[in-house]
Amino acid sequence: MASPFPGMDPYLEQSIFWSEFHSRLIVAIADALAPSLLPQYYVAVETRTYMDSSNGELLVGIPDAIVLSTPGPSAPTKPEASGAGVATTVRPQSVILPMPLAVKERYLEIREAGSDAVIAVVEVLSPTNKRPGEGRRIYGIKRQTVLGSASHLVEIDLLRAYDPMAMQPVDLGPASTDRYRILVSRSECRPRADLYEFTLRQPIPAFPLPLKDAEEQVLVDLQPLVNGIYERSGYGIRVDYQTPVPPPALSAEDQAWVNELLHSP
């Protein structure tokens, strides 16, 4: 069963689906690139790990994020004595403490065979990278490190929520909530980079992955990869399209388009 949307399916941006979709997409990109890169290059799947404050929305959809033991039956309490001159006991109330969470984020490195030099870094952004907090700070440091190196950067943003990563100019107005972005930063062209913006009404555009030589590149077509993941993961029978599109809210025009798309015979 195919997604009803022509490009990115906004329902996959829900935290209950995103972690799985992100992992599958990283592997799918690596597998799709390998035949075009070998034997001169190879694709390495890397993991970035850091501690972040726990967040209810963040925990949903992350397997083994945290395991809580089931509390046993509480001990019976004795009735308090009442009357003049008898002190009452102040009972504690149950509270929840913010706990640090180990976040693991996978990304790709295109490396030169033999030297193992990192030719390009491919990032698929997650909510932890975009929402304010430690995740955005950690990713921002990594991003600046890559931009200050001889490695190319490809940044794939299939999330409408939260502010885009730093770039100029970029429209942060209300209309930006319907946009996805793919950034291709060639090391030899910095600070200029190529930005591919598209909406949920459009297919995901193909983009070039730059390699070692300026004229050398591989075309990356994400749309068939996303379509394949959707079908193999059974999202067609798991996603409830009767519920509203996940935040951020769409414009009136886009909401009308979605309603027609989902309810047309």
Order of alpha helices (4+ residues) and beta strands (2+ residues): alpha-beta-alpha-beta-beta-alpha-alpha-beta-beta-beta-beta-beta-alpha-alpha-alpha
